[in-house]
Amino acid sequence: MVKRKKKRGQRWIQDANLVTGSFSRKAAKREQTPAEFQRVVLANPSNYDTKTVKQANLRKTFVTMA
């Protein structure tokens, strides 16, 4: 039996495991705004863990949607 990948539709965000404010807390810990921290993380992704890089990319996506 062949497993099929789920199609990512318009409802992908409902399946995401989001913790509200975690990226903002990381930014505040470094005395930066979330926007500044996003810029720093995306400029140097090798300096941060993959979860933080994904959070920065997600923030970037949400900002462009607003």
PQR file with spaces between the fields and no chain letter, atoms N, CA, C, O and H, PARSE charges and radii, in Angstrom:
ATOM       1  N    MET     1       0.839   -1.176    0.000 -0.4000 1.5000
ATOM       2  CA   MET     1       0.000    0.000    0.000 -0.0000 2.0000
ATOM       3  C    MET     1       0.891    1.250    0.000  0.5500 1.7000
ATOM       4  O    MET     1       1.854    1.330    0.763 -0.5500 1.4000
ATOM       5  N    VAL     2       0.572    2.196   -0.838 -0.4000 1.5000
ATOM       6  CA   VAL     2       1.352    3.409   -0.981 -0.0000 2.0000
ATOM       7  C    VAL     2       0.726    4.513   -0.137  0.5500 1.7000
ATOM       8  O    VAL     2      -0.463    4.811   -0.254 -0.5500 1.4000
ATOM       9  H    VAL     2      -0.210    2.131   -1.457  0.4000 1.0000
ATOM      10  N    LYS     3       1.559    5.117    0.723 -0.4000 1.5000
ATOM      11  CA   LYS     3       1.069    6.245    1.512 -0.0000 2.0000
ATOM      12  C    LYS     3       1.064    7.491    0.641  0.5500 1.7000
ATOM      13  O    LYS     3       2.001    7.740   -0.119 -0.5500 1.4000
ATOM      14  H    LYS     3       2.525    4.875    0.818  0.4000 1.0000
ATOM      15  N    ARG     4       0.031    8.241    0.759 -0.4000 1.5000
ATOM      16  CA   ARG     4      -0.065    9.491    0.002 -0.0000 2.0000
ATOM      17  C    ARG     4       0.092   10.665    0.945  0.5500 1.7000
ATOM      18  O    ARG     4      -0.393   10.664    2.076 -0.5500 1.4000
ATOM      19  H    ARG     4      -0.729    8.038    1.376  0.4000 1.0000
ATOM      20  N    LYS     5       0.781   11.656    0.439 -0.4000 1.5000
ATOM      21  CA   LYS     5       0.947   12.872    1.239 -0.0000 2.0000
ATOM      22  C    LYS     5      -0.366   13.645    1.276  0.5500 1.7000
ATOM      23  O    LYS     5      -1.126   13.671    0.308 -0.5500 1.4000
ATOM      24  H    LYS     5       1.175   11.657   -0.480  0.4000 1.0000
ATOM      25  N    LYS     6      -0.600   14.259    2.399 -0.4000 1.5000
ATOM      26  CA   LYS     6      -1.750   15.150    2.494 -0.0000 2.0000
ATOM      27  C    LYS     6      -1.492   16.379    1.646  0.5500 1.7000
ATOM      28  O    LYS     6      -0.378   16.902    1.608 -0.5500 1.4000
ATOM      29  H    LYS     6       0.018   14.237    3.185  0.4000 1.0000
ATOM      30  N    LYS     7      -2.509   16.824    0.983 -0.4000 1.5000
ATOM      31  CA   LYS     7      -2.357   18.058    0.223 -0.0000 2.0000
ATOM      32  C    LYS     7      -2.463   19.225    1.191  0.5500 1.7000
ATOM      33  O    LYS     7      -3.321   19.255    2.073 -0.5500 1.4000
ATOM      34  H    LYS     7      -3.414   16.399    1.014  0.4000 1.0000
ATOM      35  N    ARG     8      -1.580   20.168    1.003 -0.4000 1.5000
ATOM      36  CA   ARG     8      -1.641   21.369    1.838 -0.0000 2.0000
ATOM      37  C    ARG     8      -2.580   22.353    1.170  0.5500 1.7000
ATOM      38  O    ARG     8      -2.278   22.898    0.108 -0.5500 1.4000
ATOM      39  H    ARG     8      -0.883   20.144    0.287  0.4000 1.0000
ATOM      40  N    GLY     9      -3.669   22.566    1.773 -0.4000 1.5000
ATOM      41  CA   GLY     9      -4.648   23.486    1.219 -0.0000 2.0000
ATOM      42  C    GLY     9      -4.645   24.794    1.967  0.5500 1.7000
ATOM      43  O    GLY     9      -3.629   25.232    2.507 -0.5500 1.4000
ATOM      44  H    GLY     9      -3.914   22.124    2.635  0.4000 1.0000
ATOM      45  N    GLN    10      -5.785   25.390    1.982 -0.4000 1.5000
ATOM      46  CA   GLN    10      -5.938   26.682    2.644 -0.0000 2.0000
ATOM      47  C    GLN    10      -5.988   26.534    4.168  0.5500 1.7000
ATOM      48  O    GLN    10      -5.899   27.531    4.884 -0.5500 1.4000
ATOM      49  H    GLN    10      -6.610   25.034    1.543  0.4000 1.0000
ATOM      50  N    ARG    11      -6.126   25.322    4.664 -0.4000 1.5000
ATOM      51  CA   ARG    11      -6.313   25.118    6.097 -0.0000 2.0000
ATOM      52  C    ARG    11      -5.076   24.562    6.787  0.5500 1.7000
ATOM      53  O    ARG    11      -5.207   23.940    7.841 -0.5500 1.4000
ATOM      54  H    ARG    11      -6.198   24.512    4.082  0.4000 1.0000
ATOM      55  N    TRP    12      -3.891   24.759    6.242 -0.4000 1.5000
ATOM      56  CA   TRP    12      -2.666   24.217    6.831 -0.0000 2.0000
ATOM      57  C    TRP    12      -2.404   24.765    8.221  0.5500 1.7000
ATOM      58  O    TRP    12      -1.822   24.074    9.058 -0.5500 1.4000
ATOM      59  H    TRP    12      -3.785   25.264    5.386  0.4000 1.0000
ATOM      60  N    ILE    13      -2.816   25.974    8.475 -0.4000 1.5000
ATOM      61  CA   ILE    13      -2.515   26.625    9.740 -0.0000 2.0000
ATOM      62  C    ILE    13      -3.268   25.967   10.900  0.5500 1.7000
ATOM      63  O    ILE    13      -2.797   26.012   12.037 -0.5500 1.4000
ATOM      64  H    ILE    13      -3.288   26.535    7.795  0.4000 1.0000
ATOM      65  N    GLN    14      -4.426   25.359   10.635 -0.4000 1.5000
ATOM      66  CA   GLN    14      -5.178   24.700   11.695 -0.0000 2.0000
ATOM      67  C    GLN    14      -4.403   23.509   12.255  0.5500 1.7000
ATOM      68  O    GLN    14      -4.560   23.163   13.426 -0.5500 1.4000
ATOM      69  H    GLN    14      -4.809   25.323    9.711  0.4000 1.0000
ATOM      70  N    ASP    15      -3.575   22.886   11.435 -0.4000 1.5000
ATOM      71  CA   ASP    15      -2.803   21.727   11.874 -0.0000 2.0000
ATOM      72  C    ASP    15      -1.472   22.112   12.520  0.5500 1.7000
ATOM      73  O    ASP    15      -0.785   21.251   13.070 -0.5500 1.4000
ATOM      74  H    ASP    15      -3.447   23.167   10.484  0.4000 1.0000
ATOM      75  N    ALA    16      -1.105   23.371   12.462 -0.4000 1.5000
ATOM      76  CA   ALA    16       0.185   23.806   13.010 -0.0000 2.0000
ATOM      77  C    ALA    16       0.135   23.804   14.536  0.5500 1.7000
ATOM      78  O    ALA    16      -0.897   24.093   15.141 -0.5500 1.4000
ATOM      79  H    ALA    16      -1.663   24.070   12.015  0.4000 1.0000
ATOM      80  N    ASN    17       1.258   23.476   15.132 -0.4000 1.5000
ATOM      81  CA   ASN    17       1.370   23.479   16.585 -0.0000 2.0000
ATOM      82  C    ASN    17       1.993   24.812   16.999  0.5500 1.7000
ATOM      83  O    ASN    17       3.214   24.926   17.103 -0.5500 1.4000
ATOM      84  H    ASN    17       2.096   23.242   14.640  0.4000 1.0000
ATOM      85  N    LEU    18       1.160   25.806   17.233 -0.4000 1.5000
ATOM      86  CA   LEU    18       1.635   27.155   17.529 -0.0000 2.0000
ATOM      87  C    LEU    18       1.554   27.450   19.024  0.5500 1.7000
ATOM      88  O    LEU    18       0.559   27.143   19.680 -0.5500 1.4000
ATOM      89  H    LEU    18       0.168   25.714   17.149  0.4000 1.0000
ATOM      90  N    VAL    19       2.605   28.042   19.538 -0.4000 1.5000
ATOM      91  CA   VAL    19       2.625   28.504   20.925 -0.0000 2.0000
ATOM      92  C    VAL    19       2.629   30.028   20.863  0.5500 1.7000
ATOM      93  O    VAL    19       3.601   30.635   20.412 -0.5500 1.4000
ATOM      94  H    VAL    19       3.413   28.291   19.005  0.4000 1.0000
ATOM      95  N    THR    20       1.555   30.631   21.312 -0.4000 1.5000
ATOM      96  CA   THR    20       1.388   32.066   21.207 -0.0000 2.0000
ATOM      97  C    THR    20       2.455   32.817   21.985  0.5500 1.7000
ATOM      98  O    THR    20       2.648   32.573   23.176 -0.5500 1.4000
ATOM      99  H    THR    20       0.766   30.138   21.678  0.4000 1.0000
ATOM     100  N    GLY    21       3.151   33.733   21.315 -0.4000 1.5000
ATOM     101  CA   GLY    21       4.099   34.612   21.965 -0.0000 2.0000
ATOM     102  C    GLY    21       5.500   34.064   22.151  0.5500 1.7000
ATOM     103  O    GLY    21       6.345   34.750   22.727 -0.5500 1.4000
ATOM     104  H    GLY    21       2.994   33.931   20.347  0.4000 1.0000
ATOM     105  N    SER    22       5.778   32.863   21.691 -0.4000 1.5000
ATOM     106  CA   SER    22       7.107   32.288   21.937 -0.0000 2.0000
ATOM     107  C    SER    22       8.200   33.036   21.180  0.5500 1.7000
ATOM     108  O    SER    22       9.285   33.246   21.722 -0.5500 1.4000
ATOM     109  H    SER    22       5.092   32.306   21.223  0.4000 1.0000
ATOM     110  N    PHE    23       7.935   33.440   19.945 -0.4000 1.5000
ATOM     111  CA   PHE    23       8.931   34.187   19.179 -0.0000 2.0000
ATOM     112  C    PHE    23       9.127   35.578   19.784  0.5500 1.7000
ATOM     113  O    PHE    23      10.246   36.087   19.839 -0.5500 1.4000
ATOM     114  H    PHE    23       7.054   33.269   19.505  0.4000 1.0000
ATOM     115  N    SER    24       8.040   36.181   20.230 -0.4000 1.5000
ATOM     116  CA   SER    24       8.121   37.501   20.869 -0.0000 2.0000
ATOM     117  C    SER    24       8.912   37.439   22.178  0.5500 1.7000
ATOM     118  O    SER    24       9.666   38.358   22.498 -0.5500 1.4000
ATOM     119  H    SER    24       7.130   35.768   20.185  0.4000 1.0000
ATOM     120  N    ARG    25       8.738   36.356   22.926 -0.4000 1.5000
ATOM     121  CA   ARG    25       9.504   36.196   24.167 -0.0000 2.0000
ATOM     122  C    ARG    25      10.994   36.055   23.876  0.5500 1.7000
ATOM     123  O    ARG    25      11.827   36.608   24.594 -0.5500 1.4000
ATOM     124  H    ARG    25       8.127   35.609   22.665  0.4000 1.0000
ATOM     125  N    LYS    26      11.328   35.309   22.817 -0.4000 1.5000
ATOM     126  CA   LYS    26      12.735   35.178   22.438 -0.0000 2.0000
ATOM     127  C    LYS    26      13.315   36.540   22.056  0.5500 1.7000
ATOM     128  O    LYS    26      14.458   36.848   22.394 -0.5500 1.4000
ATOM     129  H    LYS    26      10.652   34.860   22.234  0.4000 1.0000
ATOM     130  N    ALA    27      12.524   37.353   21.350 -0.4000 1.5000
ATOM     131  CA   ALA    27      12.978   38.686   20.957 -0.0000 2.0000
ATOM     132  C    ALA    27      13.153   39.578   22.188  0.5500 1.7000
ATOM     133  O    ALA    27      14.146   40.297   22.302 -0.5500 1.4000
ATOM     134  H    ALA    27      11.595   37.103   21.076  0.4000 1.0000
ATOM     135  N    ALA    28      12.202   39.530   23.092 -0.4000 1.5000
ATOM     136  CA   ALA    28      12.267   40.358   24.296 -0.0000 2.0000
ATOM     137  C    ALA    28      13.468   39.978   25.163  0.5500 1.7000
ATOM     138  O    ALA    28      14.097   40.841   25.774 -0.5500 1.4000
ATOM     139  H    ALA    28      11.395   38.947   23.000  0.4000 1.0000
ATOM     140  N    LYS    29      13.779   38.696   25.212 -0.4000 1.5000
ATOM     141  CA   LYS    29      14.925   38.229   25.984 -0.0000 2.0000
ATOM     142  C    LYS    29      16.214   38.862   25.469  0.5500 1.7000
ATOM     143  O    LYS    29      17.152   39.089   26.234 -0.5500 1.4000
ATOM     144  H    LYS    29      13.268   37.994   24.715  0.4000 1.0000
ATOM     145  N    ARG    30      16.253   39.145   24.164 -0.4000 1.5000
ATOM     146  CA   ARG    30      17.432   39.764   23.553 -0.0000 2.0000
ATOM     147  C    ARG    30      17.281   41.284   23.417  0.5500 1.7000
ATOM     148  O    ARG    30      18.081   41.947   22.757 -0.5500 1.4000
ATOM     149  H    ARG    30      15.491   38.960   23.544  0.4000 1.0000
ATOM     150  N    GLU    31      16.234   41.815   24.059 -0.4000 1.5000
ATOM     151  CA   GLU    31      15.932   43.254   24.037 -0.0000 2.0000
ATOM     152  C    GLU    31      15.781   43.776   22.616  0.5500 1.7000
ATOM     153  O    GLU    31      16.345   44.809   22.255 -0.5500 1.4000
ATOM     154  H    GLU    31      15.584   41.276   24.594  0.4000 1.0000
ATOM     155  N    GLN    32      15.010   43.045   21.815 -0.4000 1.5000
ATOM     156  CA   GLN    32      14.709   43.435   20.440 -0.0000 2.0000
ATOM     157  C    GLN    32      13.207   43.322   20.222  0.5500 1.7000
ATOM     158  O    GLN    32      12.505   42.624   20.955 -0.5500 1.4000
ATOM     159  H    GLN    32      14.552   42.206   22.108  0.4000 1.0000
ATOM     160  N    THR    33      12.733   44.020   19.204 -0.4000 1.5000
ATOM     161  CA   THR    33      11.344   43.828   18.804 -0.0000 2.0000
ATOM     162  C    THR    33      11.282   42.542   17.982  0.5500 1.7000
ATOM     163  O    THR    33      12.307   42.084   17.480 -0.5500 1.4000
ATOM     164  H    THR    33      13.303   44.587   18.609  0.4000 1.0000
ATOM     165  N    PRO    34      10.106   41.963   17.840 -0.5600 1.5000
ATOM     166  CA   PRO    34       9.999   40.765   17.002  0.2800 2.0000
ATOM     167  C    PRO    34      10.457   41.009   15.556  0.5500 1.7000
ATOM     168  O    PRO    34      11.040   40.118   14.938 -0.5500 1.4000
ATOM     169  N    ALA    35      10.203   42.187   15.023 -0.4000 1.5000
ATOM     170  CA   ALA    35      10.631   42.507   13.659 -0.0000 2.0000
ATOM     171  C    ALA    35      12.157   42.541   13.538  0.5500 1.7000
ATOM     172  O    ALA    35      12.725   42.032   12.572 -0.5500 1.4000
ATOM     173  H    ALA    35       9.730   42.911   15.526  0.4000 1.0000
ATOM     174  N    GLU    36      12.806   43.146   14.527 -0.4000 1.5000
ATOM     175  CA   GLU    36      14.272   43.191   14.523 -0.0000 2.0000
ATOM     176  C    GLU    36      14.857   41.788   14.658  0.5500 1.7000
ATOM     177  O    GLU    36      15.809   41.430   13.965 -0.5500 1.4000
ATOM     178  H    GLU    36      12.344   43.559   15.312  0.4000 1.0000
ATOM     179  N    PHE    37      14.271   40.996   15.567 -0.4000 1.5000
ATOM     180  CA   PHE    37      14.768   39.639   15.783 -0.0000 2.0000
ATOM     181  C    PHE    37      14.568   38.781   14.534  0.5500 1.7000
ATOM     182  O    PHE    37      15.419   37.960   14.193 -0.5500 1.4000
ATOM     183  H    PHE    37      13.498   41.286   16.130  0.4000 1.0000
ATOM     184  N    GLN    38      13.443   38.978   13.859 -0.4000 1.5000
ATOM     185  CA   GLN    38      13.184   38.255   12.608 -0.0000 2.0000
ATOM     186  C    GLN    38      14.268   38.556   11.587  0.5500 1.7000
ATOM     187  O    GLN    38      14.792   37.645   10.946 -0.5500 1.4000
ATOM     188  H    GLN    38      12.752   39.645   14.135  0.4000 1.0000
ATOM     189  N    ARG    39      14.604   39.828   11.435 -0.4000 1.5000
ATOM     190  CA   ARG    39      15.643   40.227   10.480 -0.0000 2.0000
ATOM     191  C    ARG    39      16.986   39.580   10.814  0.5500 1.7000
ATOM     192  O    ARG    39      17.690   39.098    9.926 -0.5500 1.4000
ATOM     193  H    ARG    39      14.178   40.567   11.956  0.4000 1.0000
ATOM     194  N    VAL    40      17.332   39.574   12.095 -0.4000 1.5000
ATOM     195  CA   VAL    40      18.607   39.003   12.534 -0.0000 2.0000
ATOM     196  C    VAL    40      18.633   37.491   12.283  0.5500 1.7000
ATOM     197  O    VAL    40      19.621   36.957   11.780 -0.5500 1.4000
ATOM     198  H    VAL    40      16.761   39.965   12.816  0.4000 1.0000
ATOM     199  N    VAL    41      17.552   36.817   12.632 -0.4000 1.5000
ATOM     200  CA   VAL    41      17.493   35.361   12.468 -0.0000 2.0000
ATOM     201  C    VAL    41      17.570   34.982   10.990  0.5500 1.7000
ATOM     202  O    VAL    41      18.308   34.068   10.623 -0.5500 1.4000
ATOM     203  H    VAL    41      16.749   37.251   13.041  0.4000 1.0000
ATOM     204  N    LEU    42      16.818   35.671   10.148 -0.4000 1.5000
ATOM     205  CA   LEU    42      16.813   35.322    8.728 -0.0000 2.0000
ATOM     206  C    LEU    42      18.111   35.719    8.029  0.5500 1.7000
ATOM     207  O    LEU    42      18.454   35.144    6.996 -0.5500 1.4000
ATOM     208  H    LEU    42      16.218   36.413   10.446  0.4000 1.0000
ATOM     209  N    ALA    43      18.825   36.679    8.570 -0.4000 1.5000
ATOM     210  CA   ALA    43      20.115   37.064    7.997 -0.0000 2.0000
ATOM     211  C    ALA    43      21.205   36.049    8.344  0.5500 1.7000
ATOM     212  O    ALA    43      22.146   35.858    7.573 -0.5500 1.4000
ATOM     213  H    ALA    43      18.547   37.146    9.409  0.4000 1.0000
ATOM     214  N    ASN    44      21.077   35.395    9.508 -0.4000 1.5000
ATOM     215  CA   ASN    44      22.073   34.423    9.974 -0.0000 2.0000
ATOM     216  C    ASN    44      21.386   33.155   10.482  0.5500 1.7000
ATOM     217  O    ASN    44      21.467   32.866   11.676 -0.5500 1.4000
ATOM     218  H    ASN    44      20.312   35.550   10.133  0.4000 1.0000
ATOM     219  N    PRO    45      20.720   32.395    9.628 -0.5600 1.5000
ATOM     220  CA   PRO    45      19.975   31.224   10.115  0.2800 2.0000
ATOM     221  C    PRO    45      20.854   30.140   10.728  0.5500 1.7000
ATOM     222  O    PRO    45      20.371   29.345   11.534 -0.5500 1.4000
ATOM     223  N    SER    46      22.120   30.090   10.366 -0.4000 1.5000
ATOM     224  CA   SER    46      22.996   29.049   10.919 -0.0000 2.0000
ATOM     225  C    SER    46      23.324   29.299   12.393  0.5500 1.7000
ATOM     226  O    SER    46      23.795   28.394   13.083 -0.5500 1.4000
ATOM     227  H    SER    46      22.512   30.736    9.711  0.4000 1.0000
ATOM     228  N    ASN    47      23.083   30.507   12.875 -0.4000 1.5000
ATOM     229  CA   ASN    47      23.357   30.835   14.280 -0.0000 2.0000
ATOM     230  C    ASN    47      22.201   30.467   15.216  0.5500 1.7000
ATOM     231  O    ASN    47      22.335   30.578   16.435 -0.5500 1.4000
ATOM     232  H    ASN    47      22.701   31.242   12.314  0.4000 1.0000
ATOM     233  N    TYR    48      21.074   30.031   14.658 -0.4000 1.5000
ATOM     234  CA   TYR    48      19.875   29.754   15.458 -0.0000 2.0000
ATOM     235  C    TYR    48      19.372   28.347   15.162  0.5500 1.7000
ATOM     236  O    TYR    48      19.669   27.775   14.112 -0.5500 1.4000
ATOM     237  H    TYR    48      20.965   29.941   13.668  0.4000 1.0000
ATOM     238  N    ASP    49      18.607   27.798   16.102 -0.4000 1.5000
ATOM     239  CA   ASP    49      18.054   26.463   15.889 -0.0000 2.0000
ATOM     240  C    ASP    49      16.955   26.508   14.825  0.5500 1.7000
ATOM     241  O    ASP    49      16.425   27.573   14.508 -0.5500 1.4000
ATOM     242  H    ASP    49      18.366   28.263   16.954  0.4000 1.0000
ATOM     243  N    THR    50      16.627   25.353   14.289 -0.4000 1.5000
ATOM     244  CA   THR    50      15.675   25.292   13.180 -0.0000 2.0000
ATOM     245  C    THR    50      14.288   25.787   13.582  0.5500 1.7000
ATOM     246  O    THR    50      13.575   26.362   12.760 -0.5500 1.4000
ATOM     247  H    THR    50      17.057   24.488   14.546  0.4000 1.0000
ATOM     248  N    LYS    51      13.909   25.571   14.818 -0.4000 1.5000
ATOM     249  CA   LYS    51      12.594   26.026   15.275 -0.0000 2.0000
ATOM     250  C    LYS    51      12.501   27.548   15.232  0.5500 1.7000
ATOM     251  O    LYS    51      11.484   28.095   14.805 -0.5500 1.4000
ATOM     252  H    LYS    51      14.489   25.104   15.485  0.4000 1.0000
ATOM     253  N    THR    52      13.550   28.232   15.669 -0.4000 1.5000
ATOM     254  CA   THR    52      13.556   29.695   15.656 -0.0000 2.0000
ATOM     255  C    THR    52      13.531   30.221   14.226  0.5500 1.7000
ATOM     256  O    THR    52      12.854   31.210   13.947 -0.5500 1.4000
ATOM     257  H    THR    52      14.376   27.788   16.016  0.4000 1.0000
ATOM     258  N    VAL    53      14.249   29.584   13.328 -0.4000 1.5000
ATOM     259  CA   VAL    53      14.250   30.004   11.918 -0.0000 2.0000
ATOM     260  C    VAL    53      12.857   29.818   11.325  0.5500 1.7000
ATOM     261  O    VAL    53      12.375   30.677   10.587 -0.5500 1.4000
ATOM     262  H    VAL    53      14.799   28.780   13.555  0.4000 1.0000
ATOM     263  N    LYS    54      12.216   28.706   11.641 -0.4000 1.5000
ATOM     264  CA   LYS    54      10.856   28.467   11.152 -0.0000 2.0000
ATOM     265  C    LYS    54       9.879   29.498   11.714  0.5500 1.7000
ATOM     266  O    LYS    54       8.977   29.957   11.013 -0.5500 1.4000
ATOM     267  H    LYS    54      12.608   28.008   12.240  0.4000 1.0000
ATOM     268  N    GLN    55      10.068   29.857   12.982 -0.4000 1.5000
ATOM     269  CA   GLN    55       9.210   30.871   13.594 -0.0000 2.0000
ATOM     270  C    GLN    55       9.405   32.223   12.906  0.5500 1.7000
ATOM     271  O    GLN    55       8.438   32.955   12.694 -0.5500 1.4000
ATOM     272  H    GLN    55      10.801   29.484   13.551  0.4000 1.0000
ATOM     273  N    ALA    56      10.641   32.553   12.560 -0.4000 1.5000
ATOM     274  CA   ALA    56      10.911   33.818   11.866 -0.0000 2.0000
ATOM     275  C    ALA    56      10.262   33.821   10.491  0.5500 1.7000
ATOM     276  O    ALA    56       9.696   34.830   10.070 -0.5500 1.4000
ATOM     277  H    ALA    56      11.426   31.958   12.732  0.4000 1.0000
ATOM     278  N    ASN    57      10.341   32.699    9.794 -0.4000 1.5000
ATOM     279  CA   ASN    57       9.689   32.598    8.486 -0.0000 2.0000
ATOM     280  C    ASN    57       8.174   32.680    8.608  0.5500 1.7000
ATOM     281  O    ASN    57       7.516   33.293    7.768 -0.5500 1.4000
ATOM     282  H    ASN    57      10.801   31.880   10.136  0.4000 1.0000
ATOM     283  N    LEU    58       7.613   32.064    9.654 -0.4000 1.5000
ATOM     284  CA   LEU    58       6.172   32.128    9.868 -0.0000 2.0000
ATOM     285  C    LEU    58       5.738   33.554   10.182  0.5500 1.7000
ATOM     286  O    LEU    58       4.701   34.010    9.700 -0.5500 1.4000
ATOM     287  H    LEU    58       8.147   31.565   10.336  0.4000 1.0000
ATOM     288  N    ARG    59       6.521   34.254   10.982 -0.4000 1.5000
ATOM     289  CA   ARG    59       6.201   35.656   11.282 -0.0000 2.0000
ATOM     290  C    ARG    59       6.226   36.493   10.016  0.5500 1.7000
ATOM     291  O    ARG    59       5.363   37.345    9.804 -0.5500 1.4000
ATOM     292  H    ARG    59       7.363   33.885   11.374  0.4000 1.0000
ATOM     293  N    LYS    60       7.219   36.243    9.181 -0.4000 1.5000
ATOM     294  CA   LYS    60       7.336   36.964    7.900 -0.0000 2.0000
ATOM     295  C    LYS    60       6.089   36.719    7.046  0.5500 1.7000
ATOM     296  O    LYS    60       5.562   37.642    6.425 -0.5500 1.4000
ATOM     297  H    LYS    60       7.920   35.551    9.354  0.4000 1.0000
ATOM     298  N    THR    61       5.626   35.474    7.021 -0.4000 1.5000
ATOM     299  CA   THR    61       4.412   35.127    6.258 -0.0000 2.0000
ATOM     300  C    THR    61       3.189   35.845    6.823  0.5500 1.7000
ATOM     301  O    THR    61       2.396   36.408    6.069 -0.5500 1.4000
ATOM     302  H    THR    61       6.053   34.724    7.525  0.4000 1.0000
ATOM     303  N    PHE    62       3.036   35.825    8.143 -0.4000 1.5000
ATOM     304  CA   PHE    62       1.883   36.463    8.756 -0.0000 2.0000
ATOM     305  C    PHE    62       1.876   37.971    8.547  0.5500 1.7000
ATOM     306  O    PHE    62       0.817   38.566    8.349 -0.5500 1.4000
ATOM     307  H    PHE    62       3.680   35.367    8.755  0.4000 1.0000
ATOM     308  N    VAL    63       3.044   38.589    8.588 -0.4000 1.5000
ATOM     309  CA   VAL    63       3.122   40.041    8.400 -0.0000 2.0000
ATOM     310  C    VAL    63       2.697   40.408    6.970  0.5500 1.7000
ATOM     311  O    VAL    63       2.020   41.414    6.763 -0.5500 1.4000
ATOM     312  H    VAL    63       3.905   38.106    8.749  0.4000 1.0000
ATOM     313  N    THR    64       3.094   39.596    5.993 -0.4000 1.5000
ATOM     314  CA   THR    64       2.700   39.906    4.614 -0.0000 2.0000
ATOM     315  C    THR    64       1.211   39.663    4.380  0.5500 1.7000
ATOM     316  O    THR    64       0.626   40.252    3.471 -0.5500 1.4000
ATOM     317  H    THR    64       3.644   38.779    6.162  0.4000 1.0000
ATOM     318  N    MET    65       0.589   38.798    5.193 -0.4000 1.5000
ATOM     319  CA   MET    65      -0.841   38.539    5.056 -0.0000 2.0000
ATOM     320  C    MET    65      -1.672   39.672    5.644  0.5500 1.7000
ATOM     321  O    MET    65      -2.783   39.925    5.180 -0.5500 1.4000
ATOM     322  H    MET    65       1.065   38.320    5.931  0.4000 1.0000
ATOM     323  N    ALA    66      -1.159   40.346    6.641 -0.4000 1.5000
ATOM     324  CA   ALA    66      -1.919   41.389    7.328 -0.0000 2.0000
ATOM     325  C    ALA    66      -2.058   42.655    6.532  0.5500 1.7000
ATOM     326  O    ALA    66      -2.676   43.613    6.998 -0.5500 1.4000
ATOM     327  H    ALA    66      -0.256   40.140    7.019  0.4000 1.0000
